[in-house]
């Protein structure tokens, strides 16, 4: 079999991601949902439940042409708390309606490869978010100063519309995707 292209891999990830959230939207049993694809041995993968029937996902063996990869696709748990009992960053995003699917290589050692956030692939190395003390963090940039922390009980879209003045003449605002915009205030 010919090696799977990056575009083919991404399209399959999108199909799985969209299938998970279509099942969630329609409130259907994910175990009755299948994905048909020629790269899956037998041609079909059936959805499964995780975390005691609360989270949807798929375990898929994927024939990439040059090798076989065992992958787990699982939606973000909106009730995920850190060791300090603070809501995780991604759980907060899920509660705000962001559709997040984690992609994990299953064969030891398990390795998290990245995630789909709505319809955007976020490889592990490019995640722009931090988690700490139950607060939602702005993307890490060494030039950022005095960025307010967003508490768990604050509506994120409302919070990011607010603007803050930083130092003299420097204006900073956080837009809805967490990027930082700087403008001179002359």
HELIX and SHEET records of a PDB file:
HELIX    1   1 UNK A    6  UNK A   26  1                                  21    
HELIX    2   2 UNK A   30  UNK A   32  5                                   3    
HELIX    3   3 UNK A   89  UNK A   95  1                                   7    
HELIX    4   4 UNK A  124  UNK A  126  5                                   3    
HELIX    5   5 UNK A  156  UNK A  160  1                                   5    
SHEET    1   A 2 UNK A  34  UNK A  36  0                                        
SHEET    2   A 2 UNK A  44  UNK A  46 -1                                        
SHEET    1   B 6 UNK A  48  UNK A  50  0                                        
SHEET    2   B 6 UNK A  55  UNK A  63 -1                                        
SHEET    3   B 6 UNK A  68  UNK A  75 -1                                        
SHEET    4   B 6 UNK A 100  UNK A 105 -1                                        
SHEET    5   B 6 UNK A 111  UNK A 117 -1                                        
SHEET    6   B 6 UNK A 120  UNK A 123 -1                                        
SHEET    1   C 2 UNK A 131  UNK A 132  0                                        
SHEET    2   C 2 UNK A 135  UNK A 136 -1                                        
SHEET    1   D 3 UNK A 163  UNK A 166  0                                        
SHEET    2   D 3 UNK A 170  UNK A 174 -1                                        
SHEET    3   D 3 UNK A 180  UNK A 184 -1                                        
END                                                                             
